[in-house]
Amino acid sequence: MSCSRRDFLEISLGATLAASNMIEARAADPTGQSESVKAGNPSEPTVKTRFFFTWDHSTEWLLNRPGAQTIGASNHYGRATPVFIEDYHQIFTWCGRHHIDAVVVWGLLRDMHGGIDSVHKLCDMAEKNGVRLLCGVGLNAYGGVYYEGDSPWSLENHLAAHPEMLGVLPNGDKMIYNFGVSGPKKTAHACPSRKENQDFAARSLEWLFKTFPTLGGVQMETGDTRVCQCKVCRERRPNPELYTSWHDMALMYPIAAEAIRSVSPDAWISCETYHNPTPYAGKDPDKEPSFGEGKPAWADECVAKFPENTFVQWVCDRYVKPKNEYEWTAAGTVKNGRHRHVQRSHFGTYWGGTRGEAAIDEIADMVRQSTAHGFEALYLFGEVSPFHTGAELNYLALEHFGSAANPKADPDIFVRDVAGPLLGGEDLARDFLKYGRLKGDPAGIAAALPAVYANCARLPPEPARRWAWLANFLGAFAYPNA
């Protein structure tokens, strides 16, 4: 049970010393893993594979350097090359210590942060830490293999040289437009029906794995910002699709996977779907579901054409806490056989929440529902440094939930074994998480801040630092009236 504010302020010196001893014991373990995570128990883990998802421009693990952005897709990059390299050095080091198996980097290949030379360094760092580096690859959009720069393997450059191969909108306009959340960068979209574009995607992926033999894989997409509406594409697709296309996925993913495996047979390949596996429950079954809604009636026949032994990637935000817009029914259960299935969310980001906020209950719900519906692999955004305590707790929850130490994703076990030692004790950890949910409650913030400030003063340095983060996080929502 959570402490009252009075109880919180009357924590005994003995409890504080006990908390200090827990912190010292943790400091002696450079991995930062609790004994229960390291040793495990007879329980079988329910989550087998964990991924971080990142965009290069929004990743900020090396602190106090300019240029990071807090949200976006396809933004310009604003940090220096050494910073880019150190950002991901820190990520790979942390992931290697905390059972995160792979890190996806969108915008991996850019001239702005060192191009090929930098990626060689990242491949070496990832391999050294036992982590797979996955290149985010847009097959029809999102820049292709070489996201931005003077390269023949840039999809943007390919389409600039061959404008006749651009996709077209329903009104006949070429598909070149801005869909980034930050900045004016425009993105070109390829027509997937053009054999030249299919061949370009295949040759690009062959080049990628020949150039980076230790690259761990790709996370690939066909595009979720409208799809080509030329006559050939419309006739090829038996169902109406404007924003995402399952038929484009069924066409392009096998081409891409064949090219990758011709060079790197063991590469991990993750195929994005943009939807939840629950059948779409809208009034019109022929309607195209929007991003994050259930799959349409024609999805299964398309997924059956996805290449074998790939990850099929789904989205759960609208089916779990805090949104709970739809019910994740038994019909949304997946089977791991021909494919492995991976679930992703946007917790702790501005994609529906606040960047860096703690989302422990939400992650627990994602893990419980995902594993109950057949999933054994999970994605979480990993762009924010664990210096920010909300992000740190989210990352540790991804490690802990579904592990042998906590196979049922019980938040109470997480608080006892993981969060408590970091925050000064189990009761304090519960209050920390409770206070962290007050961002939309000015009165609640005002009532909580005295206790938060008091904890900063009475705890040992590392838990105090984490409480100071919470003080700043809450204070920013109350300012200038705090």
Secondary structure, 3 states (H helix, E strand, C coil): CCCCHHHHHCCCHHHHHHHHHHHHHHHCCCCCCCHHHHHCCCCCCCCCEEEEEEEHHHCECCCCCCCCCCCCCCCCCCCCHHHHHHHHHHHHHHHHHCCCCEEEEECCCEHHHCHHHHHHHHHHHHHHCCCEEEEEEECCCCCECCCECCCCCEHHHHHHHCHHHECECCCCCECEECCCCCCCCCEECECCCCHHHHHHHHHHHHHHHHHCCCCCEEEEECCCCCCCCCHHHHHHCCCCCCCCCHHHHHHHHHHHHHHHHHHCCCCEEEEECCCEEEECCCCCCCCCCCCCCEECCCHHHHHCCCCCCCEEEEECHHHCCCCCCCCCCHHHCCCCCCCEEEEECCCCCCCCCCCCCCCHHHHHHHHHHHHHCCCCEEEEECCECCCCHHHHHHHHHHHHCCCCCCCCCCHHHHHHHHHHHHHCCHHHHHHHHHHCCCCCCHHHHHHHHHHHHHHHHHCCHHHHHHHHHHHHHHHHHHCCCC
